Amino acid sequence: MSSQLPEPFPEPQIERVSLRKMWVNILSILNLERGMFYTIWQLILAPGTAMQRYLFLDRSRFIEPLKFLVIAVAFFLFMAINYFPNSNWFDVDQEASFSNGSESYSKVTVFLQQYANLVMLFSVPIAAWISWRLFRKYRLNYGEHLVLNAFLYGFLTFVSILMLPLSLGSASTYSNSILAVFCIYSIYFFQSLFSMPWGKAIGYGLLFNVLNLLGSVIFLALVMVVLMVFF
C-alpha cells in the first residue's frame, strides 16, 4: 500500500505522527522511559546511597524530585477519588456535623477528604524544615532537605497507592497502616542516608515523625481556619 498521501494533503516534510511516537511522547512527559522506575527501585534498595548520588555525584538517571512528587500525588488522587472513595484520612459523619449546626466544619472536612494527599504535598516544606533542623550537624542546606523529603514523600505516596485496597475494609485500617509504613520507612531512609547506628536512627526517625505529625496538625488547623473564615 502506497504511503503517498492523496490530495489535498501536502507531501510530508517531517516525520509523520504514529502510535509509537505518541507513546514515546507520553513516556517523555512522565519521564518513564528513564528515571521514574530507576528512582523507585533505588529508593527501595538503598535510599541513602541514591540520595547521596543525586545530591553530590550524578543526577542524570533520576527523575526530578518535584516531578516525582507531583506525579505520585496526582496518581494517588485519581485512584483514590475514582476507585477507593473510602481512602480519605478524615472519616467523619457529615450528617452529624450538619445536625450539630457546624456547616462550616462539614465543608472543611469534605475538602480534607477530597484533597488529603494534596494537603500532604504542601506539607513537604514543613517536613523539610524539621529534618533540616533535626539533622543540622550533617550540614545539608534547606534546599537539599526539600529534595530529600520530596523523594521520601513521593515514594511513600506510591506505596500508599499499592495499599489503597486496604481502605475497602476500613478507612482507619488504611490510614493507620500508612502511618506505620511512613514511620518504618523514614527510619530506614535516614539510617541509610546518614549511616547512623540503628538505635540512633530509630530515635531520630520517631522524633522526626512526631514533629512532622505536629507540624501537619498545625498546618491543617491553619487551613481549616482559612476555609471557615473566607469560604
C-alpha positions as CSV (number, residue, x, y, z in Angstrom):
1,M,0.0,0.0,0.0
2,S,1.4,3.4,-1.0
3,S,2.3,5.8,1.7
4,Q,1.9,8.8,-0.6
5,L,-1.0,11.0,0.6
6,P,-3.8,11.9,-1.8
7,E,-4.8,15.5,-2.5
8,P,-5.4,17.9,-0.8
9,F,-2.7,16.8,1.6
10,P,0.9,18.1,1.0
11,E,3.9,15.8,0.7
12,P,5.2,15.3,4.3
13,Q,8.4,17.2,5.1
14,I,8.7,16.0,8.7
15,E,8.2,12.6,10.4
16,R,4.6,11.6,10.4
17,V,2.7,11.0,13.7
18,S,2.4,7.4,14.7
19,L,1.2,5.4,17.8
20,R,4.8,4.6,18.6
21,K,5.7,8.3,18.5
22,M,2.7,9.2,20.7
23,W,3.7,6.5,23.2
24,V,7.3,7.9,23.3
25,N,5.9,11.4,23.9
26,I,3.8,10.2,26.8
27,L,6.7,8.4,28.4
28,S,8.8,11.5,27.9
29,I,6.2,13.7,29.6
30,L,6.1,11.4,32.6
31,N,9.9,10.7,32.4
32,L,9.1,7.0,32.5
33,E,11.4,6.0,29.7
34,R,14.2,6.7,32.2
35,G,14.2,8.0,35.7
36,M,10.9,7.1,37.3
37,F,11.3,3.3,37.7
38,Y,15.0,3.6,38.4
39,T,14.4,6.2,41.1
40,I,11.7,4.0,42.8
41,W,14.0,0.9,42.6
42,Q,16.9,2.8,44.1
43,L,14.7,4.1,46.9
44,I,13.8,0.5,47.7
45,L,17.3,-0.9,47.6
46,A,19.5,1.8,49.1
47,P,17.8,5.2,49.6
48,G,20.7,6.8,51.3
49,T,23.2,5.9,48.5
50,A,20.6,7.0,45.9
51,M,20.2,10.4,47.7
52,Q,23.9,11.0,48.1
53,R,24.4,10.2,44.4
54,Y,21.6,12.6,43.4
55,L,22.8,15.4,45.6
56,F,26.5,15.2,45.0
57,L,27.5,12.9,42.2
58,D,25.2,12.2,39.3
59,R,21.5,13.2,38.7
60,S,21.2,12.0,35.1
61,R,19.4,8.7,35.8
62,F,17.0,10.1,38.4
63,I,13.6,11.8,37.9
64,E,13.4,15.3,39.2
65,P,12.2,15.3,42.8
66,L,9.3,17.8,42.3
67,K,8.1,16.0,39.2
68,F,8.3,12.7,41.1
69,L,6.3,14.0,44.0
70,V,3.6,15.7,41.8
71,I,3.1,12.6,39.6
72,A,2.8,10.5,42.7
73,V,0.2,12.8,44.3
74,A,-1.8,13.2,41.1
75,F,-1.9,9.4,40.5
76,F,-2.9,8.8,44.1
77,L,-5.8,11.4,43.9
78,F,-7.0,9.8,40.7
79,M,-7.1,6.3,42.1
80,A,-8.4,7.3,45.5
81,I,-11.3,9.5,44.3
82,N,-12.4,7.3,41.4
83,Y,-11.8,3.8,42.7
84,F,-11.3,3.9,46.5
85,P,-13.7,6.6,47.9
86,N,-13.2,5.3,51.5
87,S,-9.5,6.1,51.4
88,N,-9.9,9.6,53.0
89,W,-7.9,10.3,56.1
90,F,-10.8,12.3,57.7
91,D,-13.6,9.8,58.2
92,V,-16.3,11.9,59.8
93,D,-20.1,11.8,59.8
94,Q,-21.1,14.7,57.6
95,E,-24.8,14.5,58.5
96,A,-23.9,14.6,62.2
97,S,-21.8,17.7,61.6
98,F,-24.7,19.4,59.9
99,S,-27.2,18.4,62.6
100,N,-24.9,20.0,65.1
101,G,-25.0,23.3,63.3
102,S,-21.4,23.1,62.1
103,E,-21.9,23.7,58.3
104,S,-18.5,25.4,58.0
105,Y,-16.8,22.4,59.7
106,S,-18.5,20.0,57.4
107,K,-17.3,22.0,54.3
108,V,-13.8,21.8,55.7
109,T,-13.9,18.1,56.3
110,V,-15.3,17.5,52.8
111,F,-12.3,19.5,51.5
112,L,-9.9,17.5,53.5
113,Q,-11.5,14.2,52.5
114,Q,-11.1,15.0,48.8
115,Y,-7.6,16.6,49.0
116,A,-5.8,14.8,51.8
117,N,-2.8,14.0,49.7
118,L,-2.8,17.4,48.1
119,V,-2.5,18.9,51.6
120,M,0.3,16.5,52.2
121,L,2.1,17.9,49.1
122,F,2.1,21.3,50.7
123,S,3.3,19.9,54.0
124,V,6.6,18.8,52.4
125,P,8.3,22.1,53.1
126,I,7.4,21.7,56.7
127,A,8.9,18.2,56.8
128,A,12.0,19.6,55.1
129,W,12.4,22.3,57.7
130,I,12.0,19.7,60.5
131,S,14.6,17.3,59.0
132,W,16.9,20.3,58.3
133,R,16.9,21.3,62.0
134,L,16.9,17.8,63.3
135,F,19.9,16.7,61.2
136,R,21.7,20.0,61.1
137,K,25.0,18.6,62.2
138,Y,25.3,16.9,58.8
139,R,25.4,20.4,57.2
140,L,22.9,19.8,54.4
141,N,21.1,23.0,53.4
142,Y,17.4,23.5,53.4
143,G,17.1,23.1,49.6
144,E,18.8,19.7,49.9
145,H,16.4,18.7,52.6
146,L,13.5,19.8,50.3
147,V,14.9,17.3,47.7
148,L,15.2,14.5,50.3
149,N,11.6,15.0,51.5
150,A,10.2,15.3,48.0
151,F,11.7,11.9,47.2
152,L,10.6,10.5,50.6
153,Y,7.0,11.7,50.3
154,G,6.8,10.8,46.6
155,F,8.0,7.2,47.3
156,L,5.6,6.8,50.2
157,T,2.7,8.2,48.1
158,F,3.4,5.5,45.6
159,V,3.4,2.9,48.4
160,S,0.1,4.3,49.6
161,I,-1.4,3.7,46.2
162,L,-0.5,0.0,46.5
163,M,-2.1,-0.1,49.9
164,L,-5.4,1.5,48.7
165,P,-7.3,-1.8,48.7
166,L,-7.0,-1.8,52.5
167,S,-9.4,1.1,52.5
168,L,-12.1,-1.2,51.1
169,G,-12.3,-2.8,54.6
170,S,-11.8,0.2,56.8
171,A,-10.6,3.7,56.3
172,S,-9.0,3.7,59.8
173,T,-7.1,0.5,59.0
174,Y,-5.8,2.1,55.8
175,S,-4.7,5.3,57.5
176,N,-3.1,3.5,60.4
177,S,-1.2,1.3,58.1
178,I,0.1,4.2,56.1
179,L,1.3,5.9,59.3
180,A,3.1,2.8,60.3
181,V,4.8,2.3,56.9
182,F,5.7,6.0,56.8
183,C,7.4,5.7,60.3
184,I,9.3,2.5,59.4
185,Y,10.5,3.6,56.0
186,S,11.6,7.1,57.2
187,I,13.7,5.4,59.8
188,Y,15.3,3.2,57.1
189,F,15.6,6.2,54.8
190,F,17.5,8.4,57.3
191,Q,19.6,5.5,58.6
192,S,20.7,4.7,55.1
193,L,21.4,8.4,54.3
194,F,23.4,9.3,57.4
195,S,24.9,5.9,58.1
196,M,24.0,6.2,61.8
197,P,23.5,3.3,64.2
198,W,20.1,1.7,64.1
199,G,19.3,2.6,67.7
200,K,20.0,6.3,66.9
201,A,18.2,6.1,63.6
202,I,15.1,4.8,65.4
203,G,15.2,7.6,67.9
204,Y,15.7,10.3,65.3
205,G,13.2,8.7,63.0
206,L,10.5,8.6,65.6
207,L,11.2,12.1,66.7
208,F,11.0,13.2,63.0
209,N,7.6,11.6,62.6
210,V,6.2,13.1,65.9
211,L,7.4,16.6,65.0
212,N,6.2,16.1,61.4
213,L,2.8,15.0,62.7
214,L,2.6,18.0,65.0
215,G,3.6,20.3,62.1
216,S,1.0,18.7,59.8
217,V,-1.7,19.2,62.5
218,I,-0.8,22.9,62.9
219,F,-0.8,23.3,59.1
220,L,-4.2,21.6,58.8
221,A,-5.6,23.8,61.6
222,L,-4.5,26.9,59.7
223,V,-6.1,25.5,56.5
224,M,-9.3,24.9,58.4
225,V,-9.4,28.4,59.9
226,V,-8.8,30.0,56.5
227,L,-11.5,27.9,54.9
228,M,-14.0,28.6,57.7
229,V,-13.3,32.3,57.7
230,F,-13.2,33.0,54.0
231,F,-15.4,30.3,52.5
